[in-house]
Amino acid sequence: MNARNQRPGTASGGATYRSAAYTGLLPWQVRERRFAPTGLGRRGLNPDDVYAFLDRVAGDMAAVYAALAESRRETARIKAGLRRWQTEQARARNEQGQAR
């Protein structure tokens, strides 16, 4: 199976490692991307250019979805901690009220 058909994370065990020099695609870069036409006798775009670009877009999308999932997990963790704290505070207030 070539890299183009693989699911994100299957080749490297789920982690994505990029050099610090790598910059993710920005929306305007996707909108303005143009591909070279194929050689004489063929119509359309050069498939290798299109697939390489789609691989890059897919990689950036996978990174965005991973960051979003991590953000959602962090949000759930913070909400659960806040709920525990509020419960503890309510119990402490109730105990103080009953002790009087």
Order of alpha helices (4+ residues) and beta strands (2+ residues): alpha-alpha
